[in-house]
Amino acid sequence: MSTVGPNGIEKLDSVTFDSLLKAQDPFSGGLASLDLTGIRFISPSALTQLAAVCYTAKKAGQHLTINVPDGSVRNYLLRASFMSVVEEAVASIVPAMPDGISMFYDNRRGSNPLLIELTKIESGSDLPKLLEQIVKVLRFRLKYKKYDAFDVATVVSELAQNTFDHNANTCGFLAMQVFGRGSNRFLEIGVSDFGDGLAATLRRNAKNSSVHSDIEAIRLSTQLGTSEHDDPTRGTGLYHLLEIAYKHGGSVQIRSGSGKIRYRMDKKVGWTFNVPQMRGVQVALTLSTKAVDRTPTDDTL
């Protein structure tokens, strides 16, 4: 019999992550903690958000403790390099992991072409290999045309650059995984940071001084040329992200502060949500396959 978690969540993803924050409020002060009891799956976008929460707590002088009783989830966190990125000095996993086990899983990093383990992004030099892998997955696994694959990689690159370009003394996190088979195959990419957030960043430009809410900041950031800089060539990342998702029938979620907008691209509609306050910007992108891929599977983690 499965154990029901304290918040009734079994699948932790970009949608349910806010339910976790609302139920447990890890930023309330004191000995901060998150309980993942009952969770059986963690998506790449949720993985990056979880890392951002850990680093947010550390920045506030808290040490986050994460309870992960499910063995398969613990193994996934190890395989996805979560333990390496979120070191003991940042957060603690309980029950404690055996000595040396993280090194065993770290040796497998990069061995699965359909997985980009959780990666800490601190400068542009961290990106080329990640972008190359994204392009290969899109072209050869999801059957995207070459120029479409490079367009996606360009947008992901700008999102990742923003995590450290617009913030001081922070970093970003990126993860990717391909799920499913054949015509049901899809990719998810998560990019998160724990910086100042979109509203504060935009207000650095006097033209955007009237931006008061996080929802308003997200909407404005998806318009071409909106930026903290007085330069019409800047501020293209989120705009092009939506354009690419529209083109390929994907989905996008953009979260910042206490606001979130989910875009369903088959209907070109954005749904807005008020969510628990969280530092930074968190983006989730999903794209589906273009054709049935009959390549022998190597999806196993």
Contacts in CASP RR format, 6 or more apart in sequence:
PFRMAT RR
TARGET T0000
AUTHOR 0000-0000-0000
METHOD contacts of the structure
MODEL  1
MSTVGPNGIEKLDSVTFDSLLKAQDPFSGGLASLDLTGIRFISPSALTQL
AAVCYTAKKAGQHLTINVPDGSVRNYLLRASFMSVVEEAVASIVPAMPDG
ISMFYDNRRGSNPLLIELTKIESGSDLPKLLEQIVKVLRFRLKYKKYDAF
DVATVVSELAQNTFDHNANTCGFLAMQVFGRGSNRFLEIGVSDFGDGLAA
TLRRNAKNSSVHSDIEAIRLSTQLGTSEHDDPTRGTGLYHLLEIAYKHGG
SVQIRSGSGKIRYRMDKKVGWTFNVPQMRGVQVALTLSTKAVDRTPTDDT
L
2 10 0 8 1.000
2 38 0 8 1.000
2 40 0 8 1.000
3 37 0 8 1.000
3 38 0 8 1.000
3 69 0 8 1.000
4 38 0 8 1.000
5 35 0 8 1.000
5 37 0 8 1.000
5 38 0 8 1.000
5 39 0 8 1.000
6 23 0 8 1.000
6 24 0 8 1.000
6 35 0 8 1.000
6 37 0 8 1.000
7 19 0 8 1.000
7 20 0 8 1.000
7 23 0 8 1.000
7 24 0 8 1.000
8 38 0 8 1.000
9 16 0 8 1.000
9 19 0 8 1.000
9 20 0 8 1.000
9 38 0 8 1.000
9 39 0 8 1.000
10 38 0 8 1.000
10 39 0 8 1.000
10 40 0 8 1.000
10 41 0 8 1.000
11 39 0 8 1.000
11 40 0 8 1.000
11 41 0 8 1.000
11 43 0 8 1.000
12 20 0 8 1.000
12 36 0 8 1.000
12 39 0 8 1.000
12 41 0 8 1.000
12 42 0 8 1.000
12 43 0 8 1.000
12 46 0 8 1.000
12 50 0 8 1.000
13 41 0 8 1.000
13 42 0 8 1.000
13 43 0 8 1.000
13 45 0 8 1.000
13 46 0 8 1.000
13 284 0 8 1.000
14 43 0 8 1.000
14 45 0 8 1.000
14 46 0 8 1.000
14 49 0 8 1.000
14 190 0 8 1.000
14 253 0 8 1.000
14 255 0 8 1.000
14 282 0 8 1.000
14 284 0 8 1.000
15 253 0 8 1.000
15 262 0 8 1.000
16 46 0 8 1.000
17 45 0 8 1.000
17 46 0 8 1.000
17 49 0 8 1.000
17 50 0 8 1.000
18 255 0 8 1.000
18 260 0 8 1.000
18 273 0 8 1.000
18 275 0 8 1.000
18 276 0 8 1.000
20 34 0 8 1.000
21 53 0 8 1.000
21 275 0 8 1.000
21 276 0 8 1.000
21 278 0 8 1.000
22 275 0 8 1.000
22 276 0 8 1.000
24 33 0 8 1.000
24 34 0 8 1.000
24 35 0 8 1.000
25 276 0 8 1.000
26 32 0 8 1.000
26 33 0 8 1.000
26 34 0 8 1.000
26 53 0 8 1.000
26 57 0 8 1.000
26 64 0 8 1.000
27 56 0 8 1.000
27 57 0 8 1.000
27 60 0 8 1.000
27 62 0 8 1.000
27 277 0 8 1.000
27 278 0 8 1.000
29 60 0 8 1.000
29 62 0 8 1.000
30 62 0 8 1.000
31 62 0 8 1.000
31 63 0 8 1.000
31 65 0 8 1.000
32 57 0 8 1.000
32 62 0 8 1.000
32 63 0 8 1.000
32 64 0 8 1.000
32 65 0 8 1.000
33 64 0 8 1.000
33 65 0 8 1.000
33 66 0 8 1.000
33 67 0 8 1.000
34 50 0 8 1.000
34 53 0 8 1.000
34 64 0 8 1.000
34 65 0 8 1.000
34 66 0 8 1.000
34 67 0 8 1.000
35 66 0 8 1.000
35 67 0 8 1.000
36 66 0 8 1.000
36 67 0 8 1.000
36 68 0 8 1.000
36 69 0 8 1.000
36 70 0 8 1.000
36 73 0 8 1.000
37 67 0 8 1.000
37 69 0 8 1.000
37 70 0 8 1.000
38 69 0 8 1.000
38 70 0 8 1.000
39 70 0 8 1.000
39 73 0 8 1.000
40 70 0 8 1.000
40 72 0 8 1.000
40 73 0 8 1.000
41 73 0 8 1.000
42 50 0 8 1.000
42 73 0 8 1.000
42 76 0 8 1.000
42 77 0 8 1.000
42 80 0 8 1.000
43 177 0 8 1.000
43 188 0 8 1.000
43 284 0 8 1.000
44 116 0 8 1.000
44 175 0 8 1.000
44 176 0 8 1.000
44 177 0 8 1.000
44 188 0 8 1.000
44 189 0 8 1.000
44 190 0 8 1.000
44 284 0 8 1.000
45 175 0 8 1.000
45 188 0 8 1.000
45 189 0 8 1.000
45 190 0 8 1.000
45 192 0 8 1.000
45 253 0 8 1.000
45 282 0 8 1.000
45 283 0 8 1.000
45 284 0 8 1.000
47 80 0 8 1.000
47 82 0 8 1.000
47 118 0 8 1.000
47 173 0 8 1.000
47 175 0 8 1.000
47 190 0 8 1.000
48 118 0 8 1.000
48 172 0 8 1.000
48 173 0 8 1.000
48 174 0 8 1.000
48 175 0 8 1.000
48 190 0 8 1.000
48 191 0 8 1.000
48 192 0 8 1.000
48 282 0 8 1.000
49 192 0 8 1.000
49 255 0 8 1.000
49 278 0 8 1.000
49 282 0 8 1.000
50 66 0 8 1.000
50 82 0 8 1.000
50 86 0 8 1.000
51 82 0 8 1.000
51 85 0 8 1.000
51 86 0 8 1.000
51 118 0 8 1.000
51 120 0 8 1.000
51 173 0 8 1.000
51 192 0 8 1.000
52 172 0 8 1.000
52 173 0 8 1.000
52 192 0 8 1.000
52 193 0 8 1.000
52 194 0 8 1.000
52 278 0 8 1.000
52 279 0 8 1.000
52 280 0 8 1.000
52 282 0 8 1.000
53 64 0 8 1.000
53 194 0 8 1.000
53 278 0 8 1.000
54 64 0 8 1.000
54 66 0 8 1.000
54 86 0 8 1.000
54 90 0 8 1.000
54 91 0 8 1.000
55 86 0 8 1.000
55 90 0 8 1.000
55 170 0 8 1.000
55 171 0 8 1.000
55 194 0 8 1.000
56 194 0 8 1.000
56 278 0 8 1.000
56 279 0 8 1.000
57 63 0 8 1.000
57 64 0 8 1.000
57 91 0 8 1.000
58 64 0 8 1.000
58 89 0 8 1.000
58 90 0 8 1.000
58 91 0 8 1.000
59 170 0 8 1.000
59 194 0 8 1.000
59 279 0 8 1.000
63 90 0 8 1.000
63 91 0 8 1.000
63 92 0 8 1.000
64 90 0 8 1.000
64 91 0 8 1.000
64 92 0 8 1.000
65 91 0 8 1.000
65 92 0 8 1.000
65 94 0 8 1.000
66 91 0 8 1.000
66 92 0 8 1.000
66 93 0 8 1.000
66 94 0 8 1.000
67 94 0 8 1.000
68 74 0 8 1.000
68 77 0 8 1.000
68 93 0 8 1.000
68 94 0 8 1.000
68 95 0 8 1.000
69 95 0 8 1.000
74 93 0 8 1.000
74 97 0 8 1.000
76 301 0 8 1.000
77 83 0 8 1.000
77 93 0 8 1.000
78 97 0 8 1.000
78 101 0 8 1.000
78 102 0 8 1.000
78 105 0 8 1.000
79 105 0 8 1.000
79 108 0 8 1.000
79 117 0 8 1.000
79 301 0 8 1.000
80 115 0 8 1.000
80 117 0 8 1.000
80 118 0 8 1.000
80 175 0 8 1.000
81 105 0 8 1.000
81 106 0 8 1.000
81 109 0 8 1.000
81 117 0 8 1.000
81 118 0 8 1.000
81 119 0 8 1.000
82 118 0 8 1.000
83 93 0 8 1.000
83 97 0 8 1.000
83 102 0 8 1.000
83 105 0 8 1.000
84 102 0 8 1.000
84 106 0 8 1.000
84 118 0 8 1.000
85 118 0 8 1.000
85 119 0 8 1.000
85 120 0 8 1.000
85 173 0 8 1.000
109 117 0 8 1.000
110 116 0 8 1.000
110 117 0 8 1.000
112 298 0 8 1.000
112 299 0 8 1.000
112 300 0 8 1.000
112 301 0 8 1.000
113 133 0 8 1.000
113 136 0 8 1.000
113 137 0 8 1.000
113 141 0 8 1.000
113 298 0 8 1.000
114 137 0 8 1.000
114 141 0 8 1.000
114 177 0 8 1.000
114 178 0 8 1.000
114 298 0 8 1.000
114 299 0 8 1.000
115 176 0 8 1.000
115 177 0 8 1.000
115 178 0 8 1.000
115 301 0 8 1.000
116 130 0 8 1.000
116 133 0 8 1.000
116 134 0 8 1.000
116 174 0 8 1.000
116 175 0 8 1.000
116 176 0 8 1.000
116 177 0 8 1.000
116 189 0 8 1.000
117 175 0 8 1.000
118 173 0 8 1.000
118 174 0 8 1.000
118 175 0 8 1.000
119 126 0 8 1.000
119 130 0 8 1.000
119 173 0 8 1.000
119 174 0 8 1.000
119 175 0 8 1.000
120 126 0 8 1.000
120 171 0 8 1.000
120 172 0 8 1.000
120 173 0 8 1.000
121 127 0 8 1.000
121 160 0 8 1.000
121 163 0 8 1.000
121 164 0 8 1.000
121 171 0 8 1.000
121 172 0 8 1.000
121 173 0 8 1.000
121 174 0 8 1.000
122 164 0 8 1.000
122 171 0 8 1.000
122 172 0 8 1.000
123 164 0 8 1.000
124 160 0 8 1.000
124 161 0 8 1.000
124 164 0 8 1.000
126 160 0 8 1.000
127 157 0 8 1.000
127 160 0 8 1.000
127 161 0 8 1.000
130 160 0 8 1.000
130 174 0 8 1.000
130 176 0 8 1.000
131 153 0 8 1.000
131 156 0 8 1.000
131 157 0 8 1.000
132 153 0 8 1.000
133 176 0 8 1.000
134 149 0 8 1.000
134 152 0 8 1.000
134 153 0 8 1.000
134 156 0 8 1.000
134 176 0 8 1.000
134 189 0 8 1.000
135 149 0 8 1.000
135 150 0 8 1.000
135 152 0 8 1.000
135 153 0 8 1.000
137 176 0 8 1.000
137 178 0 8 1.000
137 187 0 8 1.000
138 144 0 8 1.000
138 148 0 8 1.000
138 149 0 8 1.000
138 152 0 8 1.000
138 153 0 8 1.000
138 187 0 8 1.000
138 287 0 8 1.000
139 145 0 8 1.000
139 146 0 8 1.000
139 149 0 8 1.000
140 295 0 8 1.000
141 178 0 8 1.000
141 185 0 8 1.000
141 187 0 8 1.000
141 289 0 8 1.000
141 293 0 8 1.000
141 295 0 8 1.000
142 178 0 8 1.000
142 185 0 8 1.000
142 186 0 8 1.000
142 187 0 8 1.000
142 287 0 8 1.000
142 288 0 8 1.000
142 289 0 8 1.000
142 290 0 8 1.000
142 293 0 8 1.000
143 289 0 8 1.000
143 290 0 8 1.000
143 291 0 8 1.000
143 293 0 8 1.000
144 152 0 8 1.000
144 248 0 8 1.000
144 287 0 8 1.000
144 290 0 8 1.000
148 244 0 8 1.000
148 247 0 8 1.000
148 248 0 8 1.000
151 240 0 8 1.000
151 244 0 8 1.000
152 244 0 8 1.000
152 287 0 8 1.000
154 240 0 8 1.000
155 237 0 8 1.000
155 240 0 8 1.000
155 241 0 8 1.000
155 244 0 8 1.000
156 174 0 8 1.000
156 189 0 8 1.000
156 191 0 8 1.000
156 285 0 8 1.000
158 236 0 8 1.000
158 237 0 8 1.000
158 240 0 8 1.000
159 191 0 8 1.000
159 237 0 8 1.000
159 238 0 8 1.000
159 241 0 8 1.000
159 283 0 8 1.000
160 172 0 8 1.000
160 174 0 8 1.000
160 191 0 8 1.000
162 193 0 8 1.000
162 237 0 8 1.000
162 281 0 8 1.000
163 170 0 8 1.000
163 171 0 8 1.000
163 172 0 8 1.000
163 173 0 8 1.000
163 191 0 8 1.000
163 192 0 8 1.000
163 193 0 8 1.000
163 195 0 8 1.000
163 281 0 8 1.000
164 170 0 8 1.000
164 171 0 8 1.000
164 172 0 8 1.000
164 193 0 8 1.000
166 195 0 8 1.000
166 196 0 8 1.000
166 197 0 8 1.000
166 201 0 8 1.000
166 228 0 8 1.000
167 193 0 8 1.000
167 195 0 8 1.000
167 196 0 8 1.000
167 197 0 8 1.000
167 280 0 8 1.000
170 193 0 8 1.000
170 194 0 8 1.000
170 195 0 8 1.000
171 193 0 8 1.000
172 191 0 8 1.000
172 192 0 8 1.000
172 193 0 8 1.000
172 194 0 8 1.000
173 190 0 8 1.000
173 191 0 8 1.000
173 192 0 8 1.000
173 193 0 8 1.000
174 189 0 8 1.000
174 190 0 8 1.000
174 191 0 8 1.000
175 189 0 8 1.000
175 190 0 8 1.000
176 187 0 8 1.000
176 188 0 8 1.000
176 189 0 8 1.000
176 190 0 8 1.000
177 187 0 8 1.000
177 188 0 8 1.000
178 185 0 8 1.000
178 186 0 8 1.000
178 187 0 8 1.000
178 299 0 8 1.000
179 185 0 8 1.000
179 186 0 8 1.000
179 187 0 8 1.000
179 188 0 8 1.000
179 299 0 8 1.000
180 186 0 8 1.000
180 299 0 8 1.000
181 293 0 8 1.000
181 297 0 8 1.000
181 299 0 8 1.000
182 289 0 8 1.000
182 292 0 8 1.000
182 293 0 8 1.000
182 294 0 8 1.000
183 289 0 8 1.000
183 291 0 8 1.000
183 292 0 8 1.000
184 289 0 8 1.000
185 288 0 8 1.000
185 289 0 8 1.000
185 293 0 8 1.000
186 286 0 8 1.000
186 287 0 8 1.000
186 288 0 8 1.000
186 289 0 8 1.000
187 286 0 8 1.000
187 287 0 8 1.000
187 288 0 8 1.000
188 284 0 8 1.000
188 285 0 8 1.000
188 286 0 8 1.000
189 284 0 8 1.000
189 285 0 8 1.000
189 286 0 8 1.000
190 282 0 8 1.000
190 283 0 8 1.000
190 284 0 8 1.000
190 285 0 8 1.000
191 282 0 8 1.000
191 283 0 8 1.000
191 285 0 8 1.000
192 280 0 8 1.000
192 281 0 8 1.000
192 282 0 8 1.000
192 283 0 8 1.000
193 280 0 8 1.000
193 281 0 8 1.000
193 282 0 8 1.000
194 279 0 8 1.000
194 280 0 8 1.000
195 279 0 8 1.000
195 280 0 8 1.000
195 281 0 8 1.000
196 279 0 8 1.000
196 280 0 8 1.000
197 214 0 8 1.000
197 217 0 8 1.000
197 256 0 8 1.000
197 257 0 8 1.000
197 279 0 8 1.000
197 280 0 8 1.000
197 281 0 8 1.000
198 214 0 8 1.000
198 217 0 8 1.000
198 218 0 8 1.000
198 220 0 8 1.000
198 221 0 8 1.000
198 256 0 8 1.000
198 257 0 8 1.000
198 280 0 8 1.000
198 281 0 8 1.000
199 211 0 8 1.000
199 212 0 8 1.000
199 213 0 8 1.000
199 214 0 8 1.000
199 216 0 8 1.000
199 217 0 8 1.000
199 256 0 8 1.000
199 257 0 8 1.000
201 228 0 8 1.000
202 208 0 8 1.000
202 211 0 8 1.000
202 217 0 8 1.000
202 220 0 8 1.000
202 221 0 8 1.000
202 226 0 8 1.000
202 227 0 8 1.000
202 228 0 8 1.000
203 209 0 8 1.000
203 211 0 8 1.000
204 228 0 8 1.000
205 227 0 8 1.000
205 228 0 8 1.000
205 229 0 8 1.000
205 230 0 8 1.000
207 230 0 8 1.000
208 220 0 8 1.000
208 226 0 8 1.000
208 228 0 8 1.000
211 217 0 8 1.000
211 220 0 8 1.000
213 259 0 8 1.000
214 256 0 8 1.000
214 257 0 8 1.000
214 258 0 8 1.000
214 259 0 8 1.000
215 259 0 8 1.000
215 261 0 8 1.000
215 272 0 8 1.000
215 274 0 8 1.000
217 256 0 8 1.000
218 254 0 8 1.000
218 255 0 8 1.000
218 256 0 8 1.000
218 259 0 8 1.000
218 260 0 8 1.000
218 261 0 8 1.000
219 261 0 8 1.000
220 226 0 8 1.000
221 235 0 8 1.000
221 238 0 8 1.000
221 254 0 8 1.000
222 238 0 8 1.000
222 239 0 8 1.000
222 241 0 8 1.000
222 242 0 8 1.000
222 254 0 8 1.000
223 239 0 8 1.000
224 235 0 8 1.000
224 236 0 8 1.000
224 239 0 8 1.000
225 232 0 8 1.000
225 233 0 8 1.000
225 234 0 8 1.000
225 235 0 8 1.000
225 236 0 8 1.000
225 239 0 8 1.000
226 235 0 8 1.000
226 239 0 8 1.000
227 234 0 8 1.000
227 235 0 8 1.000
228 234 0 8 1.000
229 235 0 8 1.000
238 254 0 8 1.000
238 283 0 8 1.000
241 252 0 8 1.000
241 283 0 8 1.000
241 285 0 8 1.000
242 252 0 8 1.000
242 263 0 8 1.000
242 265 0 8 1.000
245 251 0 8 1.000
245 252 0 8 1.000
245 263 0 8 1.000
245 265 0 8 1.000
245 285 0 8 1.000
245 287 0 8 1.000
246 265 0 8 1.000
246 268 0 8 1.000
248 265 0 8 1.000
248 287 0 8 1.000
248 288 0 8 1.000
248 290 0 8 1.000
249 265 0 8 1.000
249 266 0 8 1.000
249 287 0 8 1.000
249 288 0 8 1.000
250 265 0 8 1.000
250 266 0 8 1.000
250 285 0 8 1.000
250 286 0 8 1.000
250 287 0 8 1.000
250 288 0 8 1.000
251 262 0 8 1.000
251 263 0 8 1.000
251 264 0 8 1.000
251 265 0 8 1.000
251 284 0 8 1.000
251 285 0 8 1.000
251 286 0 8 1.000
252 262 0 8 1.000
252 263 0 8 1.000
252 265 0 8 1.000
252 283 0 8 1.000
252 284 0 8 1.000
252 285 0 8 1.000
252 286 0 8 1.000
253 260 0 8 1.000
253 261 0 8 1.000
253 262 0 8 1.000
253 263 0 8 1.000
253 282 0 8 1.000
253 283 0 8 1.000
253 284 0 8 1.000
254 260 0 8 1.000
254 261 0 8 1.000
254 263 0 8 1.000
254 281 0 8 1.000
254 282 0 8 1.000
254 283 0 8 1.000
255 261 0 8 1.000
255 275 0 8 1.000
255 278 0 8 1.000
255 281 0 8 1.000
255 282 0 8 1.000
255 283 0 8 1.000
256 280 0 8 1.000
256 281 0 8 1.000
256 282 0 8 1.000
257 275 0 8 1.000
257 277 0 8 1.000
257 278 0 8 1.000
257 279 0 8 1.000
257 280 0 8 1.000
258 274 0 8 1.000
258 275 0 8 1.000
258 276 0 8 1.000
258 277 0 8 1.000
258 278 0 8 1.000
259 272 0 8 1.000
259 273 0 8 1.000
259 274 0 8 1.000
259 275 0 8 1.000
260 272 0 8 1.000
260 273 0 8 1.000
260 274 0 8 1.000
260 275 0 8 1.000
261 270 0 8 1.000
261 271 0 8 1.000
261 272 0 8 1.000
261 273 0 8 1.000
262 270 0 8 1.000
262 271 0 8 1.000
262 273 0 8 1.000
263 269 0 8 1.000
263 270 0 8 1.000
263 271 0 8 1.000
264 270 0 8 1.000
264 271 0 8 1.000
END
